[in-house]
Amino acid sequence: MNIGTLIKQKRREHGVSQNELAERSGMSRSTIINFEAGKRSPRVDDLQNIALALGEDELYFFTLNPPLPPTAAGEPTGQKSPSE
């Protein structure tokens, strides 16, 4: 999972729009859109501000193993297993 996907998943989990997240974190909506789409990489302070804007610990996005979204767990990856 890339950081943009994690930002989007966490934003949706909190029921926050891109516009609202932008306002809360002091960024533009286009910046949030670009982060979520993987077109731009957030800086450390961007990730801290986004986490705090979502009510999470400022280090949320820096954990080594963030939880997978519930819908992604168990879904096929499209890769063949070694036994195939």
C-alpha positions as CSV (number, residue, x, y, z in Angstrom):
1,M,0.0,0.0,0.0
2,N,1.4,3.4,-0.9
3,I,1.2,6.5,1.3
4,G,-1.5,8.1,-0.9
5,T,-3.8,5.1,-0.6
6,L,-3.2,5.1,3.2
7,I,-4.1,8.8,3.4
8,K,-7.3,8.3,1.4
9,Q,-8.3,5.2,3.4
10,K,-7.8,7.0,6.7
11,R,-9.6,10.2,5.5
12,R,-12.6,8.1,4.4
13,E,-12.5,6.1,7.6
14,H,-13.0,9.4,9.5
15,G,-15.7,10.6,7.1
16,V,-13.8,13.7,6.0
17,S,-13.9,15.2,2.5
18,Q,-10.7,16.1,0.6
19,N,-11.7,19.8,1.0
20,E,-12.2,19.4,4.7
21,L,-8.9,17.6,5.2
22,A,-7.2,20.4,3.2
23,E,-8.7,23.1,5.4
24,R,-7.9,21.2,8.6
25,S,-4.3,20.5,7.6
26,G,-3.6,23.9,6.0
27,M,-3.1,22.6,2.5
28,S,-4.9,23.1,-0.8
29,R,-7.4,20.5,-2.0
30,S,-5.3,19.9,-5.1
31,T,-2.4,19.0,-2.8
32,I,-4.5,16.4,-1.0
33,I,-5.7,15.0,-4.4
34,N,-2.2,14.7,-5.7
35,F,-1.0,12.9,-2.5
36,E,-3.9,10.5,-2.7
37,A,-3.3,9.9,-6.4
38,G,0.4,9.3,-5.9
39,K,1.3,12.2,-8.2
40,R,3.1,14.0,-5.4
41,S,4.9,12.7,-2.3
42,P,4.1,14.3,1.0
43,R,6.9,15.7,3.2
44,V,7.3,14.6,6.8
45,D,5.5,17.7,8.1
46,D,2.7,17.2,5.6
47,L,2.1,13.7,7.0
48,Q,2.2,15.0,10.5
49,N,-0.4,17.7,9.7
50,I,-2.7,15.3,7.9
51,A,-2.5,12.8,10.8
52,L,-3.4,15.5,13.3
53,A,-6.1,16.9,11.1
54,L,-7.7,13.4,11.2
55,G,-7.4,13.1,15.0
56,E,-4.6,10.6,14.8
57,D,-1.2,10.6,16.5
58,E,1.2,12.7,14.5
59,L,3.4,9.6,13.9
60,Y,0.5,7.5,12.5
61,F,1.9,7.4,9.0
62,F,5.4,6.5,10.2
63,T,4.6,3.1,11.7
64,L,6.4,0.2,10.1
65,N,3.2,-1.9,9.6
66,P,0.1,0.2,9.3
67,P,-3.1,-1.8,9.3
68,L,-4.5,-2.8,5.9
69,P,-7.9,-1.5,5.1
70,P,-10.6,-4.1,5.8
71,T,-11.6,-4.4,2.2
72,A,-8.0,-5.2,1.1
73,A,-7.5,-8.1,3.5
74,G,-7.9,-11.4,1.8
75,E,-8.5,-10.0,-1.7
76,P,-6.6,-11.7,-4.5
77,T,-3.4,-9.9,-5.5
78,G,-3.4,-11.1,-9.1
79,Q,-0.1,-12.8,-8.5
80,K,0.3,-16.6,-8.9
81,S,1.3,-18.6,-5.9
82,P,4.6,-20.4,-6.0
83,S,2.7,-23.7,-6.4
84,E,1.0,-22.6,-9.6
